[in-house]
Amino acid sequence: MTSPHVPVTVIGLGPMGRAMIRRLLAGGHPVTVWNRTPSRADGVVADGAVLAPTPRSALEAAELVVLSLTDYAAMDAILDGAADALAGRTLVNLSSDTPDRTREAAAWAAAHGAAFLAGGMMTPAPTVGTDDAYAYYSGPRDVFDRHAEVLGELAAPRYVGADAGLAQLLYQAQLDVFLTALSALMHATALVGSAGVPARDFLPEALTTLADVPAMLTSDGGTPEGLGEQIDAGLHPGDLSTAAMMGATADHLVAASAAAGIDVGLPRAVQDHYRRAIAAGHGGDGWTRIVDGIRDPR
Ligand SMILES: NC(=O)c1ccc[n+]([C@@H]2O[C@H](COP(=O)([O-])OP(=O)(O)OC[C@H]3O[C@@H](n4cnc5c(N)ncnc54)[C@H](OP(=O)(O)O)[C@@H]3O)[C@@H](O)[C@H]2O)c1
């Protein structure tokens, strides 16, 4: 369903900002944009957006202001000089940063009379507005409810609580999974590449392993929720594989990487997780036992 035509200002015209603008324009919303590098607006202006000459005039064009920037420092750089134009507006910051930095920004916005929602878009730019897209939001519930319909045109909104840092924490946790998996793929590619195996041959096989991970992970718990319940209960059954076995493999991966002359930072971090579990006497437990040493690295 398309919500009534609500004017929206979008600040930040990277791939994500531009994808959101196109979706809003397709929904019939008047969209005003601003970007540090104005030429990046050419495409969306051709599609119907209006380029504001200054951040202040961009703020003044709509009550709902969406920010899509590299980080929160970029928001400061853009809005500090126009903070007196914030009163009565809603800032929806969909930029990445730490939860604490996000909470500071929420307080800063409140001090200038603006409502603030933090969000994390859990979708790549090309799938904005599709059924696959969702986004975490946190901040005041009434502010979320007021804008959920328009924001829902970008990605299915998942409200996670009043604490502005919470949506950011969930976003970062998801990026933890995503970025670590991407680095693992490139580390493995470098490892086989050291013996002349081309990435073109290896990557399809590596992706098969990645696709098998969910079934492997849930073989103990039955479902992701079941596995999570076991972890929450401190249960780490080792009947299918043990931390000791995984730790031995992690040792081999570090040694193989060192012998190949490639970076060992990532496999050493993994090795540390298993070594801590084994040193604490949990070598016979399942791999999920490593969560203890990650929670408390002392
Ligand atoms: N791209 C994706 O698929 C994707 C997916 C999920 C979430 N996200 C999140 O969405 C946000 C935007 O992503 P993106 O890919 O569109 O990022 P991007 O290409 O890095 O765009 C960043 C935007 O921030 C602006 N910017 C950065 N530093 C600035 C500064 N100091 N002062 C003023 N403007 C500044 C850039 O302006 P200029 O054009 O002048 O450089 C640009 O408009 C990020 O937080 C990202 O984590 C992106």
The ligand as an ORCA input file, in Angstrom:
! r2SCAN-3c Opt
* xyz 0 1
  N      25.001      0.699      0.011
  C      24.322     -0.292      0.561
  O      23.965     -1.287     -0.097
  C      23.940     -0.221      2.031
  C      23.189     -1.285      2.587
  C      22.758     -1.190      3.898
  C      23.092     -0.074      4.648
  N      23.860      0.912      4.110
  C      24.191      2.064      4.965
  O      23.636      3.241      4.380
  C      24.501      4.351      4.601
  C      24.819      5.020      3.260
  O      25.401      4.045      2.428
  P      25.896      4.358      0.964
  O      26.335      3.068      0.355
  O      24.895      5.171      0.254
  O      27.216      5.176      1.418
  P      28.225      6.130      0.638
  O      28.289      5.843     -0.813
  O      29.459      6.040      1.429
  O      27.497      7.564      0.772
  C      27.738      8.240      1.858
  C      27.079      9.606      1.815
  O      27.629     10.259      2.960
  C      28.137     11.518      2.545
  N      29.232     11.895      3.426
  C      30.205     11.099      3.944
  N      31.020     11.819      4.743
  C      30.541     13.081      4.735
  C      30.932     14.285      5.376
  N      31.978     14.338      6.220
  N      30.194     15.397      5.151
  C      29.119     15.365      4.336
  N      28.693     14.269      3.684
  C      29.395     13.123      3.898
  C      28.561     11.315      1.093
  O      28.656     12.562      0.468
  P      29.499     12.724     -0.906
  O      28.621     12.190     -1.996
  O      29.764     14.175     -0.981
  O      30.770     11.902     -0.720
  C      27.373     10.465      0.601
  O      26.268     11.265      0.340
  C      25.761      3.826      5.286
  O      25.699      4.096      6.669
  C      25.703      2.316      5.052
  O      26.295      1.593      6.114
  C      24.275      0.874      2.820
*
